[in-house]
Amino acid sequence: MQPLNYLNTPAGLVWVILCIPSGVALTALGYLIINRIPAKWLCDYNETPSEELLSGQRVSFFPSGIPLAVIMAVCLALCRLQFNKGFDIYFIILALVVFDCMLITIADLKYQIIPDQFTVILGILAIGISVYDIVRGFHILHGAWWSPLAGAGIGAAAMIVIDLIGMLVYKRDGMGFGDVKLFFAVGILTGFPGTIYTFIISIITATIFFVAIIIISKIVQGQPDSAVTEESENNTEPKEAAEIKPKEETSIPAAAFVTAESEESSGSETDGTDPEEEESRESETEDDGSVGFGSYLAFGPYIAAALCIYIVLFDLVQYLANMYLSLFN
């Protein structure tokens, strides 16, 4: 049954309405799971968990959970419209896949790691729906028995290539090996050529996000300069008082005050900073996975988002892909 036709039925309307509280409940459950899973799950191998991980208060539902709950509800509703009457097994399993993608996104954004346990769950769900799809003869996700194998191989290979490019460009890993394992599981679910479609969607999603971040960062970086200019123009302090102040105090940028404050709080003197210590401190800032293009790339959320888009807009993705391929026939 077509999605819009199903929506016009009483059962379809009820299902879509039920997806709204279900999305909120699953999002709240996801935050609870992230706060309750063992701390080791959110650490690299042989890494000692931090106090924050051991505290069990890792993520808060407010305010980030609100938009995520809306997204989850929309994904469930669209998933039900795509896989409706007669395809309940598809809907149940794929809804669990979307939920697992949410857990992966939260973990990778917060801790730059994709727990193997979440990837294994995704792989089990992918194998289950793939076997069901092939054995029952529906062939919605896979056109042939070898499709899941081809999808897994292509997905893992694509991530390995990106990682190698990152190593060549930045002289370090461009992304974690967790992304390789994640796309291996995604490939089992999407198959061939679905894995290629999902990979393209992930690249587009990441590109849009990074362009938005660059634009926002440019806007934010321009604000302190304008604020300082306005402050200097509106400064009516007498000249004699200004001359009494140290020269450094009137010319240090806003960012330097943050640095000086942090150094004073750590008990160090700002006047005698060792250049070598300052360089090491800058390198540590770049290595923390949150600053700079040379740091770890949390690509997992974009893979998860691409998989969700592929699922909830399955018919549209297939239509656009077929329309594009028809141009070469």
N, C-alpha and C positions, 0 to 999 in steps of 0.2 A: 504494500500500500504506500502511495506517495505521502511524503511528510505533511503537505498542506491538506490533503484529503483526510488524513488521520486526525489532524488537529480539529477538523470540523465535526468529528464524531464525539459523542458524549464521553466515551472511554478515553479518547485522546486528550480531550480537554481536562479531564480529571487527572490523568497522568502528568500532564504539564504543570498543573497547579500543585500536585504533590511534590514535584521536583524542587519547588522553592524552599519549603521547610527541610526537605532532605538535604539540599545543598548546604544550608546553614548548619544542620546537625553534623554532617560529615566534615565540614570545615572545623567545627569545634572539636570533633573527635580527632582530627588530624593534629591540631595544636596540642591536645592532650597526649597523643602518642609521642610527639616530638619531645615533650617534657618528661615522659615516663620511660622511654626506651633507655637501655644501658648506655652510659656515657661512652663506652668503648666504641659503640656503633658510629659515633660522630667524631672519631679520632682516626688519624692515620695509623698504620701498623706500627706497633711498638711505641706509640706516643702516649704520654701520661695525660689523662684527662685534667682539664683545668678546674678550678674551684667553681666556676660558673656552670660547667657541665655537670659537676657532681651535685650542685644545689637543687637541680630539678626544676628551676625556674628559668628556662632558656628562651622561650618565646611567649609573648602575650597576645591574646586574641584581639585586644583593642590597642591601636586602631587598625592594624594591618589586616586583621581577620575579616573586617567588614567588606572591603572590596573583593577579597578572595572568596568569601561566601557567596557574593553576587555572581562572580565568575563561575564558581562551582555549580550554582543553581542553573545558570544559563547552559553550561556544558551538559548537565544531566537532561535538561529539557530538550536540547538539540539532539542529544544522543538517542533519546526515546523517539523523537520524530524520525530519525534516520532508521532506527531498528525498532519498529513498532509491532503491530499485531502479527503473530506467527514467528517473531524473532526475539522472543523474550530472553532466551539464553544469551544471545548476542548483547542485548541491552545490559543484563546483569553483570556479565564478565567485563564488558567494556566500561561500565560505570565504575567497577572496581579498579580498572586500569587508570581511569581519570583520577580517582582518589589516590592511587599510588603515585601518580605523576605529581599531585599536589604535595605529598610528603617529600618526594625527591626535590622539588623546587624549594621548599622551605629549608631543607637541610643544606642544599648546595648554596643557597643565597646567604644563609646565616653562618655556616661553618666551612664553606668551600670543600665539601666532601659529599659523595653520594654513597650512603651506606650499602654495602653489598647485600644486606638482607632485603632492602627495598628492590634492588635490581633482580634478586632471585625471585621475589614475589611477582614482579612484572614478567619475568621469564616463564614462570609456571602458568600464569594467566594467559600469556601469549601462546604457549604450547597447547593449553587446553582449548582455546577458541580456534586455533589453527587446525587441530585434529578434528574437532567438531565440524568445522567448516568443510574440510576435505572429505571426511567419512560420510557425513550426511548428504554430500553432493550439492550443497548450496553454491559453493565456489564464489562467495561474495568477496572474501578477503584474498583468496588464493585461487588462481586459475589452474594450478597443477600441483602435484605432490611435492615437487622440488622447490616451490616458491618460498616457503619459510627458510629453507637452507640457503638459497640464493640471497634472500633479504638479509639474513644474519651475517653472511660473509661480506656483502656489500657495505652494510652499516658499520661493521667493525673496521673494515679496510678504510672507509672514508675518514673515520676518526683518527686512525693511525697516521694517515697522510697529513691531516691537519696538525697533529702533534709533531710530526717530523718537520713540517714547515715552520712551526713555532720554534723548534730547536735550532733550525738553521738561521732564522731571523733574529731571535732573541738570545740564542746560546743557552737555552734552558727549555724545560717542558712548556709547551703552549697551553696544555690542559692536562688534567689528571687522567690516569688510566681508567678511572671510574666511568668516564664518558664513553670509552671504547666498549666496556662491558654493557653500559646502558644501551648504546645503539645496537649492540648485538641482540639484546632482548627485544628492542623495538623492531629490528629487522625480521625476527621470527613472527611478530604480529602482523606487520604490514606487508611482508613478502616482497616479491618482485612483480611489477616495478614500484609498488607502494613505498618501498624504502627510499627510492630516489626522490619521489614526491615529498616524503617527510623530510629528507635532508635539505631539499631546496627550500621548503617552508621554514626550517630552522635557521638557515642562512638569512633569509629575508627578515625573519623576526629579530634575529640578533642585530642585523644591520640597522633596522629601524630604531631599535633601542639605543644602540651606540650613537647614532646620529642625534637622537634626542638628548642623550647625556652630554654630548659635546656642545650642543647648542645651549643647554641649560648651564653647563659649566662656564661657558664664555660669558653668559649673562651675569652669573653670580660673581665671576672674577672682575667684571667691570664695575660692579656696585661699590666696593670699598674705595676705589680710586675717586669716583664721583662724590662719595660721602666725605672723603678727606678734603677734596677741592672745595666743596660747599662749606665745610667747617673752617677752612683757612680763609675763605672769602668773608665769612660772617664773624671772624675773630676780631673783636673790638678791644682786645687786651692791650694795655699801654706797651710801648716799645721797650721801656726800661725793664718792665717785668719779664718780657720775653727774652731779653738779653741775659737775665739772671739765670734762666733755665739752661741746663746742659744742652749742647747742640744735638746730641743723639736723641734726646727726648722729643724733639720737635720734628724729627725726620724719619724715625723708625716706622716702617709700614705696620698695618694692623696685625699681619701675620707674625711679626717679630714679637709683639707683646705676648702672643700665645706661647711662643717658644720660650721667652724669658720667664713667663709665669710658670711653665712646666719645669724649667730648670731650677727655679727658686724652690719649688715644692719638692724637688728631688734632692735638695741640699747642695747643689753645685753652684759655682760662681760663674756668672755670665761673662765677666771681663777676661777670664783666663781660659777660654775654651780651646782645647787642643784640636787642631785641624783634622788629625787622624781620627779622633773620637767623633768629630762632627760628620766625617765621611762615612764612618761605620754606622752612625745613627741614621743617616740618610739611606744607606743601603738596607738597613733593617726596615725602614718605612716602606721601601719599595718591595721588600720580600714578604710583607704581611698579607699579600693577596687582595688588598683593597685599594692600592694606589698604583698608578702607572700602567702603561700598556704592556710592559715586560713582565708583569706579575701573572699569577695563575688566572686563567680564564675560566670563569664559572659558566661553562657552556651547557651544563645539565638542564637548567631551567628552560633554555630555548629548545632543547631536544624534547623535553616534556611538553612544552607548549605546542610544538609542531605536531607531536603525536596526538594531543587532544584536538587540535584543529583538524587533523586528518580524520579523526574518528567522528567528531560532531558535525563536520561538513563533508562527509564521505561522498555523497552524491555530487556535490558541487565540485569537489576536487577531481573526481573521475571525469566529470563533464568537461572541465577546463583542460585537463590533460588530453583527453581524446580530441577536443577541438584543436588544440595546439598540434598534436601529432598528425591530424588530418591535413594540415597545411603542407606536409611533406609527401603526401600520397599522390 
